Amino acid sequence: MTTTQESQVGIVEGLKERIGSDNILDTRTARERRFFVTVKAEALKAAVSYLIAKGFRHITTISGVDLSDRIEVVYHLDREGFQLSVKVAVPENNPVMPTITDIIPGAMLYEREVHDLLGVVFEGHPDLSRLVLPEKWPDGLHPLRKKYSVEDIRRMVNEVE
């Protein structure tokens, strides 16, 4: 086992102790110095707090993807070139999860972007106003959702204009 693998195992084991192993749904190593941990939404804040304490203080971005039945939000963290992504899935019909802006203030704009494009509501976020979509964009229309075709989006935007 390499030092990196030992470090990854140590982080995951520590995370299990901190948030409970039942709150960790999956772990996966993509390559050396790059791995993923999937946690339950209610354990996100505790997981991020633990990872910050372990040196993952830099958030490189937050991404999201519509997987049809759920939306997956991915928090990409970095510690000196060691990349860890924390995945959280929320139901497509009720995409609500806690904000981490009180833990990592730099997450503010990333969460607003995910809110704009996928409709995820980050509870406790100080300002979920539009960031990347125009002010006249139709409420409730999130362009990265699979349920909308390009034609649907064009039609809905044209109805507003």
C-alpha positions as CSV (number, residue, x, y, z in Angstrom):
1,M,0.0,0.0,0.0
2,T,1.4,3.4,-1.0
3,T,1.5,6.4,1.4
4,T,-1.3,8.0,-0.6
5,Q,-3.5,4.9,-0.2
6,E,-2.7,4.7,3.5
7,S,-3.7,8.4,3.8
8,Q,-6.9,7.8,1.9
9,V,-7.8,4.9,4.1
10,G,-7.0,7.0,7.2
11,I,-9.2,9.8,6.0
12,V,-12.1,7.5,5.3
13,E,-11.7,5.7,8.6
14,G,-11.6,9.0,10.4
15,L,-14.7,10.2,8.5
16,K,-16.5,7.0,9.5
17,E,-15.7,7.6,13.2
18,R,-16.8,11.3,12.9
19,I,-20.1,10.9,11.0
20,G,-20.9,7.2,11.5
21,S,-20.2,4.5,8.9
22,D,-23.9,4.3,8.1
23,N,-23.7,7.9,6.8
24,I,-21.0,6.9,4.2
25,L,-22.7,5.3,1.3
26,D,-19.7,4.7,-1.0
27,T,-16.0,5.4,-1.4
28,R,-14.0,5.1,-4.6
29,T,-10.5,5.8,-5.7
30,A,-10.2,7.3,-9.2
31,R,-6.5,7.3,-9.3
32,E,-3.5,8.2,-7.1
33,R,-4.3,11.3,-4.9
34,R,-7.9,11.4,-6.2
35,F,-10.9,9.8,-4.5
36,F,-14.6,10.2,-3.9
37,V,-16.8,9.7,-0.8
38,T,-20.6,9.6,-1.0
39,V,-22.4,10.7,2.2
40,K,-26.0,11.2,3.2
41,A,-27.2,14.8,2.9
42,E,-27.8,15.1,6.7
43,A,-24.1,14.2,7.3
44,L,-22.7,16.7,4.8
45,K,-21.8,19.5,7.3
46,A,-20.1,17.1,9.7
47,A,-18.2,15.5,6.9
48,V,-17.0,18.8,5.5
49,S,-16.0,20.1,9.0
50,Y,-14.0,16.9,9.5
51,L,-12.3,17.3,6.2
52,I,-11.4,20.9,6.8
53,A,-9.8,19.8,10.1
54,K,-7.8,17.3,8.1
55,G,-6.4,20.0,5.8
56,F,-9.0,20.1,2.9
57,R,-9.5,23.8,3.2
58,H,-9.7,24.7,-0.5
59,I,-12.9,24.1,-2.4
60,T,-12.2,24.1,-6.1
61,T,-15.8,23.9,-7.2
62,I,-19.2,22.4,-6.6
63,S,-20.8,20.6,-9.5
64,G,-24.1,18.8,-9.9
65,V,-25.7,16.3,-12.3
66,D,-29.3,15.3,-12.9
67,L,-29.4,11.5,-12.7
68,S,-33.2,11.4,-13.5
69,D,-34.4,10.1,-10.1
70,R,-32.0,12.2,-8.0
71,I,-29.6,15.1,-8.3
72,E,-26.0,14.5,-7.2
73,V,-24.1,17.5,-5.8
74,V,-20.3,17.1,-5.7
75,Y,-18.0,19.2,-3.5
76,H,-14.5,19.1,-4.8
77,L,-11.9,19.7,-2.1
78,D,-8.1,19.9,-2.4
79,R,-5.2,19.5,0.1
80,E,-1.9,20.1,-1.5
81,G,-2.8,18.3,-4.8
82,F,-4.7,15.6,-3.0
83,Q,-8.2,15.8,-4.4
84,L,-11.2,14.5,-2.5
85,S,-14.8,14.9,-3.8
86,V,-17.8,14.6,-1.5
87,K,-20.9,13.4,-3.2
88,V,-24.4,14.0,-1.9
89,A,-27.6,12.8,-3.6
90,V,-31.0,14.5,-3.1
91,P,-34.3,13.4,-4.6
92,E,-35.2,15.0,-8.0
93,N,-38.6,15.9,-6.7
94,N,-37.3,17.6,-3.5
95,P,-33.7,18.7,-4.0
96,V,-33.1,20.2,-0.6
97,M,-29.8,20.0,1.3
98,P,-27.9,22.1,3.9
99,T,-25.5,24.8,2.8
100,I,-21.9,24.7,3.7
101,T,-21.4,28.5,3.4
102,D,-21.1,28.8,7.2
103,I,-18.2,26.4,7.1
104,I,-16.6,27.3,3.8
105,P,-17.7,30.9,2.8
106,G,-16.1,30.4,-0.7
107,A,-18.9,27.9,-1.4
108,M,-21.4,30.7,-1.7
109,L,-21.2,31.4,-5.4
110,Y,-20.9,27.7,-6.3
111,E,-24.1,26.8,-4.4
112,R,-25.9,29.7,-6.2
113,E,-24.8,28.3,-9.5
114,V,-26.0,24.8,-8.7
115,H,-29.3,26.3,-7.5
116,D,-29.7,28.3,-10.8
117,L,-28.9,25.4,-13.1
118,L,-30.3,22.4,-11.2
119,G,-32.8,23.8,-8.7
120,V,-31.1,22.5,-5.6
121,V,-32.2,24.5,-2.5
122,F,-29.4,25.0,0.0
123,E,-31.1,25.5,3.3
124,G,-29.5,28.2,5.3
125,H,-27.7,29.8,2.3
126,P,-27.7,33.6,2.8
127,D,-28.6,34.5,-0.8
128,L,-29.9,32.1,-3.4
129,S,-30.6,34.9,-5.9
130,R,-29.8,34.2,-9.6
131,L,-26.1,34.1,-10.5
132,V,-25.7,32.8,-14.1
133,L,-29.3,33.0,-15.5
134,P,-30.8,36.3,-16.7
135,E,-33.2,38.0,-14.3
136,K,-36.1,37.4,-16.7
137,W,-35.5,33.7,-16.7
138,P,-38.7,31.7,-15.9
139,D,-39.0,30.7,-12.2
140,G,-38.6,27.0,-11.7
141,L,-36.9,26.4,-15.0
142,H,-33.5,24.8,-14.4
143,P,-31.8,24.3,-17.7
144,L,-29.5,21.3,-16.6
145,R,-32.5,19.2,-15.6
146,K,-33.0,16.3,-17.9
147,K,-36.8,16.7,-17.9
148,Y,-36.4,19.7,-20.2
149,S,-35.5,19.5,-23.8
150,V,-33.8,22.4,-25.6
151,E,-37.1,23.0,-27.3
152,D,-38.9,23.2,-24.0
153,I,-36.4,25.7,-22.6
154,R,-36.7,27.9,-25.7
155,R,-40.5,27.8,-25.6
156,M,-40.6,28.6,-21.9
157,V,-38.1,31.5,-22.2
158,N,-39.9,32.9,-25.2
159,E,-43.2,32.9,-23.3
160,V,-41.7,35.1,-20.6
161,E,-40.1,37.6,-23.0
